[in-house]
């Protein structure tokens, strides 16, 4: 009789675990559907979607990735102050250097489009400190230096020689508000 109860207990436990696994899979499927809907909206240039915000309410959601995606959506919708705020928040709270680097790069793009050259350069340098192989950040930093040289001539050369290089360390992280247009990194 004792084995009879153990058998029912085992089957009950397996049934509960199966239901829990099914519920978790369904929960994860809904989360992925929201992410897909948000990505689809960005690609179709529909900026009225709330999919990323709804996905951020899920208990296992990666908030930093969702905020980058929300920032890209706001950036492309030309809601530039919101995009800058989201990217700034991600750059301060990211759990991954890759995501932090993307947020810093995107902030650099915002300031580049605003033609705030020094602040854009600071963000691109910060992104390069996290990932020295970041070709997009290198390209934009070189473009900035070329722009300054073309604009200021020899006076620009003197100021660039005094500016800290990509390999030099700075103690503070750049921060700032900004808005602009361009192509943010969103390949997560």
N, C-alpha and C positions, 0 to 999 in steps of 0.2 A: 504494500500500500504506500510505503514511503517513496518508492521509485515512481509510482503513479503520479504523485504530486510534483515530484522533481521534473518529470517529463512535461507536465502541463505548464509548470513555471518556466522551463526552458523554451517551450514553444511560445508562450506569452511574451517572454523577453525578446525572442527573435522577431516576433510580430511587431512589437513596439519599436525595436531598432529599425526594422524595415520601413515602418511608417515615418519614423524620424528621418531616415535617409531620403525617402521620397519627398518629404516636406522641404528638406534642405535643398535638394536638387531643383525643386520647383521654385523656391526662393531665389536660388542662384540664377536660374533661367530667366526669371522676371528682371533681375538686376541686369543681366547681359542684354536683354531686350531694350531696357532703358538706355544703356550705353550705346547700343547699335542705333537706336532712334536719334540720340544726340549727335552721333557721328554722321548719320545720314542727313540730318538737318544742316550741319555745317557744310557738307559737300554740296547740298542743294541750295545753299545760301538762304535758308529759312531760319530766321533768327528769333522767332517767337516761341520756340520750344522750351519746355521746362524739364526735359528728360534728365539732364545732368543734375539738376537740383533735386528731383525726385529720387534719383539713384543715390545721391549723397546721404539720404536718410536710412539707407540699408546699414545694418549693424556691422558688416564686414567690408564696407566700401573703403577704397583707398582715397581718402579725402584729398591728398595732394595731387593725385592724378586727375581726379574729378575737377579740382579747382583749376588746373592747367587747361583742361578741356573747356571749362566755363569761361576762362580767360580768352581762349582762342575764339570761342563763339562770340563773346562780347567785342573782341578786337575786330573780327570780321563784320560785325554788325555796326561798327564804328561807335560803340559805347565805350570809348577809350578810357575814361576815368575808372569805370568798373573793371576793365581789363587790367589796367595798371595796378589797381588795388588787389585783384586776385593774384597776379603774378608776384607782387611784392609779398603778399601773405605766404604764398608757396615758397618763395626764396628764403623766408625766415623759418618755416615750419616743415620743410620737406624731409622725408625719411630717407631719400635716396639722392646721392650726388648728381645722378643723371637728371632727375626731375628738377632739382635745384638749379642745375646748369641751364636747363631749358627755360626756366622762369627768368633767370638773369639775362639770358640771351633775348627773350621776348621783351623784357624791360628795355634793353639796349635798343631794340628795334623801335619801340615807342619813342624814345628820346632821339633816335636817329631821324625819324620822320618829323619830329618837332624841331629839328636842326639844333638841338642842344648837344653839341658835339662832345663837350667834356663829360657830361653825365652819361651819354651813350657809350663813350670809350670806357668809363669806369665799369659799366655793366658788362661790356664785352670782355674786359680784362678779368673781371670776377668769374665769368663763365669759363674763360680759358684757364684760370687757376684750378678750377674743378676738373676740366677735361682739356688738357693741352692739345689734343688732336681734333678739337672741334673746328672743322673747316669753315662752317658758316660764320662763326664768331671771328676767326682769323680774317676771313674775307672782308667782313664788315669793319673790323678794326683797321685793316689796311686801307680800305676805302675812305674811312674817316681821316686817317693820316694824309692820304693823297688829297682829299678835299681841303684840309687845313693848309697843306703846302701850296696848293694851287691858289687858294684864297688869300693867304697871307704872304706868300713869297718867302723871302729869306727870313722875315720876322717869324713866320710859322715854323721854320726849321729850328730856330733858337728855342721856341717854346716846346717843341716836340723833344728836343734833346734833354730838356729839364724834366719832362713828364716821366713818371715811373714806367718802366717797360713791362712787357707781359710776364717775364720771369720774376720780377721783383714782387716782394710781398707788401701788402698794405694791411694794417690792423683792423680797419673798419670795413664793413660791408656797405656797398652803396645802397642808398634808399632814396626814394623820391617819388613824386607824383608826375604823371605825364599822360599824354595821349598822342596818338599818331596812327598812321596807316602803314601797312606792309604785310609781309607774310610771316606769321609767327611759327615757331616750331611746335608741331603737334603730333609727332610720330611716335607716340607712346602706345 
